[in-house]
């Protein structure tokens, strides 16, 4: 159920308003229907009361055709005087209407001895049927009241106090016309559609700039370029939001630009003296001393490279290129083989994906370097599982305590608490490898390898990259 | 090595702290070294005489190394090696595209620099009429861009190869359909990295086959010739590189 609910601002507001309107419209439609019913009912009762009170003397059966009476004649042809009660056998009085009629008559000062109200099919009423026959035969009568032989009628009989005659009044019951209710429903729906539609347009006007802003933010988050900024549009609040956002984008871009310039300068300013130092130690006579110095300089250089790379990893200058992953992994493994390191290339699969090879090589070097540093041997494999390419680097080292695995991916964390310099590196290797995996839309995970008996027999690092 | 005494190197770098010890080191290695702190000084030194090779810093005040490099290559046809603190792939490519013979990232190992200088000079002396550097090889739908060292398969997917594999492949592509024995291949493939000198050619060939053959146990492109060596079983043509 929850999944069916709209998530967007437009959808949620529209749903809320549509529901509220639906309730309001249904209620108002129902009230109008009720009022209509009451009005109709009152009309019927009043018509009966009017006939009984005004007590017209004219009866179409008498055939009187006085000029003075002609109009009355047409209108009131249905009052009947009878000596017997007009109730047929088996007919039940309509108690509700009887009470209402009694009220009206009493208000008008009628002395009621007996009153009867009932509904009856027109076809069963001899008086009206005879009247309808006359109407059919004599053109001077007409069926102005709309008597329908198939319909029903309402009949009221009144016997006043002290009289022996019954006055019998009749009105046709209007047949239930579905058209009238359709009218109410259509009207309600029409109002509903106009309101909701108008609101949808209005809401779209508000939410469209918001949607554009969201797209823009996604683009900026991905590229961090300030080109293609939004023009302020929409209601004033949105307009101001866009203006402020544009200013923020410009500020962020400027800060990132400054950072790049600064890092470039640091790189240049530190690498040149390092190069000078590296040249100068060539004059050191003691070979082993010189080798140690060279190793130290290399460590500093590597750390510097890691720092500079980490700062740049979110903003790579090189494009993604379709590259065969297993050949890339193989070429990194071969570098280590050529240096005499114990790295083995296990099963690989040819997988072509869009990647940045210089960055991915760096991540692989960091992971393989770690495996060799802590585990003496690295086994690298490449396979395609699900929608991902998975590069696994396994070692046979001591692994990592379970509670430290997450920390290992943070900057400047290394396996040993002592931070022993001899193992080298600034502790940025894994952080950088993870950032590179993320730069490619992938992930880096670390896990202990367990033997059948549950002992830790090494660590496995996995880079998972989404396939194209 | 008496002939090395005649090799003249022009070292252009604004950082005296690096330039001076490097000049000293190269002199000890038997080169004759002239120093220039900026492009203007370098240009005036060039008027006096032509060095055999120029070592050039990129980031310098005034005219930068890239601009001077263009002048050196176009007007003087001098071999140039860049020395730069910028180590990104794009920086290297820019340097090599301008026409420099090599690109060394600071800090570098001095011995490696000397090896690269010798390698560049060896190539310069061999190739009196150099093949256009930007001409790329094409064979069986594969392409190899020698400048970017980029190999692409017939579908356009980049197949990463190591520098040893690159040199091996170049050797085959320069001699298509010829039988190349192991000694000759080793001679052509010998690179500047010392550890590659003694790698067995067979090992490199099998690595290369894993990357470019449909089935590396049944090679179609690089065939083994019994008793002789290897042969590239494909026609090769060279044409201008694709714009990237």
Boltz contact constraints between the chains, C-beta under 6 A:
constraints:
  - contact:
      token1: [A, 267]
      token2: [B, 85]
      max_distance: 6.0
  - contact:
      token1: [A, 268]
      token2: [B, 85]
      max_distance: 6.0
  - contact:
      token1: [A, 271]
      token2: [B, 85]
      max_distance: 6.0
  - contact:
      token1: [A, 271]
      token2: [B, 106]
      max_distance: 6.0
  - contact:
      token1: [A, 271]
      token2: [B, 107]
      max_distance: 6.0
  - contact:
      token1: [A, 272]
      token2: [B, 15]
      max_distance: 6.0
  - contact:
      token1: [A, 272]
      token2: [B, 18]
      max_distance: 6.0
  - contact:
      token1: [A, 272]
      token2: [B, 85]
      max_distance: 6.0
  - contact:
      token1: [A, 274]
      token2: [B, 107]
      max_distance: 6.0
  - contact:
      token1: [A, 275]
      token2: [B, 18]
      max_distance: 6.0
  - contact:
      token1: [A, 275]
      token2: [B, 106]
      max_distance: 6.0
  - contact:
      token1: [A, 275]
      token2: [B, 107]
      max_distance: 6.0
  - contact:
      token1: [A, 276]
      token2: [B, 17]
      max_distance: 6.0
  - contact:
      token1: [A, 276]
      token2: [B, 18]
      max_distance: 6.0
  - contact:
      token1: [A, 276]
      token2: [B, 21]
      max_distance: 6.0
  - contact:
      token1: [A, 278]
      token2: [B, 107]
      max_distance: 6.0
  - contact:
      token1: [A, 279]
      token2: [B, 21]
      max_distance: 6.0
  - contact:
      token1: [A, 279]
      token2: [B, 22]
      max_distance: 6.0
  - contact:
      token1: [A, 279]
      token2: [B, 25]
      max_distance: 6.0
  - contact:
      token1: [A, 279]
      token2: [B, 110]
      max_distance: 6.0
  - contact:
      token1: [A, 280]
      token2: [B, 21]
      max_distance: 6.0
  - contact:
      token1: [A, 282]
      token2: [B, 25]
      max_distance: 6.0
  - contact:
      token1: [A, 282]
      token2: [B, 110]
      max_distance: 6.0
  - contact:
      token1: [A, 301]
      token2: [B, 107]
      max_distance: 6.0
  - contact:
      token1: [A, 317]
      token2: [B, 90]
      max_distance: 6.0
  - contact:
      token1: [A, 318]
      token2: [B, 90]
      max_distance: 6.0
  - contact:
      token1: [A, 321]
      token2: [B, 158]
      max_distance: 6.0
  - contact:
      token1: [A, 322]
      token2: [B, 157]
      max_distance: 6.0
  - contact:
      token1: [A, 323]
      token2: [B, 158]
      max_distance: 6.0
  - contact:
      token1: [A, 324]
      token2: [B, 157]
      max_distance: 6.0
  - contact:
      token1: [A, 324]
      token2: [B, 159]
      max_distance: 6.0
  - contact:
      token1: [A, 327]
      token2: [B, 159]
      max_distance: 6.0
  - contact:
      token1: [A, 327]
      token2: [B, 160]
      max_distance: 6.0
  - contact:
      token1: [A, 327]
      token2: [B, 211]
      max_distance: 6.0
  - contact:
      token1: [A, 328]
      token2: [B, 160]
      max_distance: 6.0
  - contact:
      token1: [A, 331]
      token2: [B, 160]
      max_distance: 6.0
  - contact:
      token1: [A, 331]
      token2: [B, 162]
      max_distance: 6.0
  - contact:
      token1: [A, 334]
      token2: [B, 162]
      max_distance: 6.0
  - contact:
      token1: [A, 334]
      token2: [B, 207]
      max_distance: 6.0
  - contact:
      token1: [A, 338]
      token2: [B, 195]
      max_distance: 6.0
  - contact:
      token1: [A, 352]
      token2: [B, 157]
      max_distance: 6.0
  - contact:
      token1: [A, 357]
      token2: [B, 160]
      max_distance: 6.0
  - contact:
      token1: [A, 358]
      token2: [B, 89]
      max_distance: 6.0
